[in-house]
Amino acid sequence: MNPDRYQRITENVYIDRWGTPPTRPPKPGRPGKPRFGIVDALLCLIILAVVAAILFPIFASSREGCIRRPTCQSNLKQVALGVMQYMQDYNGQYPLAAINDADYTTSAPYEQAYGWADAIQPYLKSTQIYICPSGKEQGLTHPATWRKYDGPNPGEVGFTDYWFNRNLFGVDERKVDNAAETFLSGDGNTGHDATDARYSLSALPARWRDDPNSPAHRHGVGLNFCYADGHVKWLSAATANDPAYNRNSFTLDSATAK
C-alpha cells in the first residue's frame, strides 16, 4: 500500500489523500430526447450519396479493367503469335501492308494476302480475334455479313479494331534490335477509320489523347499494346502518346539497327 497516498487512522481504517477521480459530467440535453434525429439522418444520406458518386466511376473502371482488358490483351497476344508463325514461313519477314496483285482474292482461304490481318489469318483461324470486346460495346462498326469461312470480307471497314505498325511491313526481324520496345499492334478503330485488313498506323494520332471516346481511352484511361517480341502491355493515354514512345516504338529510328 502506497504510504504517500493512504494515511492510517486506525488499524483497519485509512484515508485516501488523493481522493477519487472526478466523474465526467453528463452531456447536456433534455431527458428522453433522441440524439439521432431527422437532420442527422439526412446528413448521412447526403454523405453516402456523395461517396457513391465518387466511387461508382472507379468501380466501373475497375470492372472494365478486370473483364474486358484481359480479353483484349489475349486477342493481341494471339495476333503476335500469328505474326511470329507467319514470319517462320516467310524467311523472318513481317507481313506486308497489302498485296495489290490483280488476281488476289478476299475469299478465304486466301490465295493472296490482302493485308496484314488476313495474311496471318491462316494461323489465327478466327476473325473474332481482331475485334476488341470494348469496341463492340462502344457501338463500333463491324462487318455484319459473315461467311462460311468464319469471317467477314477483309476489305470491309471494321474488319479489325487493331492497327499494325506500318514501319514493320516487310522488315526482316533481324533488323529489329529492340523488339521489346517496338510496337507491333494495338488498340485502334475510332469508328471513322478505314479499318480493313490493311489498317496500320505509323504513330498514335495526337487527337486521341484528350478524346475520352478514342481508342486511347478504351480500357479505363489507356489502351493495350502488343510489342514485336510478343508481350502485351497496357499504357495510359498520356504515356502512349508521348513523343518519345512514337519515335522509339513506332518509327524504329532508335529501336532498330541502323
C-alpha positions in Angstrom: 0.0 0.0 0.0 1.3 3.4 -1.0 2.0 5.3 2.3 2.2 8.6 0.3 -1.4 8.2 -0.7 -3.1 6.4 2.2 -2.9 7.7 5.8 -3.6 5.2 8.5 -6.2 6.3 11.1 -6.7 3.0 13.0 -5.6 -0.5 12.4 -8.1 -1.1 9.6 -9.0 2.4 8.6 -7.2 4.5 6.0 -7.8 7.9 4.4 -7.2 8.3 0.6 -5.3 11.6 0.5 -5.6 11.9 -3.3 -9.3 11.4 -3.3 -11.4 9.6 -6.0 -11.1 11.0 -9.6 -14.0 13.2 -10.6 -16.6 11.7 -12.9 -17.3 13.2 -16.3 -20.4 15.4 -16.2 -23.3 14.1 -18.3 -23.8 15.7 -21.7 -26.4 18.5 -21.8 -29.7 17.6 -23.3 -33.3 17.1 -22.4 -34.2 13.8 -20.9 -35.9 11.4 -23.2 -35.0 13.4 -26.4 -33.4 11.2 -29.1 -29.8 12.2 -30.1 -30.1 11.0 -33.7 -32.8 13.0 -35.4 -34.1 13.6 -39.0 -31.5 16.2 -39.7 -28.7 13.7 -38.8 -30.3 11.0 -41.0 -30.5 13.4 -44.0 -26.9 14.4 -43.5 -25.8 10.7 -43.5 -27.8 10.1 -46.7 -26.2 13.1 -48.4 -22.7 11.9 -47.4 -23.4 8.4 -48.7 -24.7 9.8 -52.0 -21.6 11.9 -52.5 -19.3 8.9 -51.6 -21.2 6.7 -54.0 -20.9 9.3 -56.8 -17.2 9.4 -56.3 -16.6 5.7 -56.1 -19.0 4.5 -58.8 -16.8 5.6 -61.8 -13.8 4.0 -60.1 -15.6 0.7 -59.6 -17.0 0.8 -63.1 -13.5 1.4 -64.5 -12.1 -1.4 -62.4 -14.8 -3.8 -63.6 -13.9 -2.9 -67.2 -10.3 -3.5 -66.5 -10.9 -6.8 -64.8 -13.2 -8.2 -67.5 -12.5 -6.7 -70.9 -8.9 -5.6 -70.8 -7.6 -9.2 -70.4 -9.8 -10.4 -73.3 -8.4 -7.6 -75.5 -4.8 -8.4 -74.4 -5.4 -12.1 -75.2 -6.5 -11.1 -78.7 -3.4 -9.1 -79.2 -1.3 -11.9 -77.9 -2.9 -14.2 -80.5 -2.1 -11.6 -83.2 1.6 -11.6 -82.1 1.7 -15.4 -82.2 0.1 -15.4 -85.6 2.7 -12.9 -86.9 5.6 -15.0 -85.5 4.2 -18.1 -87.2 3.9 -16.2 -90.4 7.5 -15.0 -90.1 8.7 -18.5 -89.7 7.2 -19.4 -93.0 8.4 -16.2 -94.8 12.1 -16.0 -94.0 11.7 -13.9 -90.9 9.9 -11.0 -92.6 6.9 -9.2 -91.2 3.7 -9.3 -93.3 3.2 -6.5 -95.9 0.6 -3.8 -95.7 -1.1 -5.2 -98.7 -0.6 -7.1 -102.0 -2.1 -5.3 -104.9 -1.9 -8.1 -107.5 -4.8 -8.1 -109.8 -5.6 -11.7 -109.2 -5.8 -11.6 -105.4 -9.0 -12.8 -103.7 -10.6 -11.8 -100.5 -12.4 -15.0 -100.1 -10.9 -17.5 -97.6 -8.8 -19.5 -97.9 -6.9 -16.5 -99.3 -4.8 -17.1 -102.4 -3.1 -13.8 -102.0 -2.7 -11.8 -98.8 -5.0 -8.8 -98.9 -3.4 -7.1 -95.8 -1.5 -7.9 -92.6 -4.7 -9.1 -90.8 -5.7 -11.7 -93.3 -2.0 -12.6 -94.1 -1.9 -14.1 -90.6 -5.5 -15.4 -90.7 -4.5 -18.9 -91.6 -2.6 -19.1 -88.3 -5.3 -17.5 -86.1 -8.3 -19.4 -87.6 -10.8 -16.9 -86.3 -11.6 -13.3 -87.3 -13.2 -12.7 -83.8 -9.6 -12.2 -82.5 -9.5 -8.9 -84.4 -12.4 -7.5 -82.5 -12.0 -5.7 -79.1 -14.9 -6.5 -76.8 -14.9 -2.9 -75.5 -15.1 -1.7 -79.1 -18.3 -3.8 -79.6 -19.9 -2.1 -76.6 -18.9 1.3 -77.9 -21.0 0.6 -81.0 -18.1 0.5 -83.4 -18.9 -0.6 -86.9 -18.1 -4.3 -87.6 -19.0 -6.2 -90.7 -22.4 -7.8 -90.4 -22.1 -10.3 -93.2 -20.5 -13.4 -92.0 -19.3 -16.1 -94.5 -19.0 -19.8 -94.2 -15.2 -19.5 -93.6 -15.7 -17.8 -90.2 -15.1 -14.3 -91.2 -16.3 -11.2 -93.0 -14.8 -9.7 -96.1 -11.3 -8.3 -95.1 -11.9 -5.4 -97.4 -14.8 -4.1 -95.2 -14.5 -1.3 -92.8 -14.5 -2.6 -89.2 -12.7 -5.9 -90.1 -10.3 -5.2 -87.2 -10.1 -3.0 -84.1 -6.3 -3.3 -84.0 -3.8 -1.4 -86.1 -0.4 -2.8 -87.2 2.9 -0.8 -87.0 3.3 0.4 -90.6 7.0 0.7 -90.2 7.3 -3.1 -89.7 5.8 -4.0 -93.1 8.2 -6.3 -94.9 11.0 -5.7 -92.4 13.4 -8.5 -91.6 13.2 -9.4 -88.0 17.0 -9.4 -87.7 16.9 -5.7 -88.2 14.8 -5.1 -85.1 17.3 -4.6 -82.4 14.9 -3.8 -79.6 11.8 -5.9 -80.2 10.7 -5.5 -76.5 10.2 -1.7 -77.1 8.9 -1.8 -80.6 5.1 -1.6 -81.1 3.7 -4.4 -83.2 0.0 -3.8 -82.8 -2.5 -2.1 -80.5 -6.0 -0.7 -79.8 -7.4 1.3 -82.6 -10.6 2.0 -84.7 -12.4 5.2 -83.8 -15.4 4.3 -85.9 -14.2 6.6 -88.7 -11.0 4.8 -89.8 -10.6 2.6 -92.8 -10.2 -0.5 -90.5 -10.0 -3.2 -93.1 -7.2 -5.8 -93.1 -4.7 -3.1 -94.1 -5.4 -0.9 -91.0 -2.0 0.4 -89.9 -0.5 3.4 -88.1 2.9 5.0 -88.0 2.2 6.9 -84.8 -0.8 7.4 -82.5 -2.9 10.3 -83.6 -2.4 13.3 -81.2 -6.2 13.9 -81.1 -6.7 10.6 -79.3 -5.0 11.9 -76.1 -7.9 14.1 -74.9 -10.8 12.4 -76.6 -12.4 10.1 -74.0 -14.2 8.2 -76.8 -10.9 7.4 -78.7 -9.1 4.1 -78.6 -6.6 5.6 -76.3 -9.2 5.6 -73.5 -10.9 2.3 -74.5 -9.7 0.5 -71.3 -10.1 2.9 -68.5 -7.7 5.8 -69.3 -5.4 3.8 -71.5 -5.0 1.2 -74.3 -3.3 -2.1 -74.9 -0.2 -2.6 -77.0 1.5 -5.6 -78.4 5.2 -5.5 -78.9 7.4 -7.1 -81.5 8.8 -9.6 -79.0 5.2 -10.9 -78.4 4.5 -9.4 -74.9 1.4 -7.3 -74.3 1.1 -4.3 -72.1 -1.4 -1.6 -71.0 -0.3 2.0 -71.2 -2.0 5.2 -70.1 -3.2 7.5 -72.8 -0.7 10.2 -71.7 2.3 7.7 -71.8 1.2 6.1 -75.1 1.0 9.5 -76.9 4.3 10.7 -75.5 6.6 11.7 -78.4 9.4 9.5 -77.1 7.2 6.5 -77.5 6.2 7.5 -81.0 9.9 7.9 -82.1 11.3 4.9 -80.4 8.5 2.4 -80.7 6.8 3.3 -83.9 9.2 4.7 -86.4 12.1 2.3 -85.5 14.6 5.2 -85.8 16.2 4.2 -82.5 14.6 0.8 -82.0 16.2 -0.9 -84.9 19.6 -1.4 -86.3 20.8 1.5 -88.5 
